[in-house]
Amino acid sequence: MIYENTKQILIYIRQQLIEKDMTIKDLSIQLNKSQSATGQLLRQNNITLESLNDICIAMNYKLEINIIPNDSKDF
């Protein structure tokens, strides 16, 4: 799947939490954060790669980022 921004990624993560029957509390424990801090993290419009990677690890996912050239010749 290709995501163009962190908002789309966080929507996907929230969907995966539901599919895995994983609660914010469960994720909070894995992240060693409070439930409110974890909830805020998932509602951000902009999240650091480090935080995103921590969430992925806590959910038993691997974060993979590809940087590819744009087909457009203009910058």
GIBELHU-V121053 format. One record per helix or strand of 2 or more residues. SS is the DSSP state (a for helix, b for strand). FROM is the first residue (numbers start at 1). TO is the last residue. If there is no record, write none. Layout:
ss: (SS SS)
from: (FROM FROM)
to: (TO TO)
//
This chain:
ss: (a a a a)
from: (6 24 35 49)
to: (19 31 43 58)
//
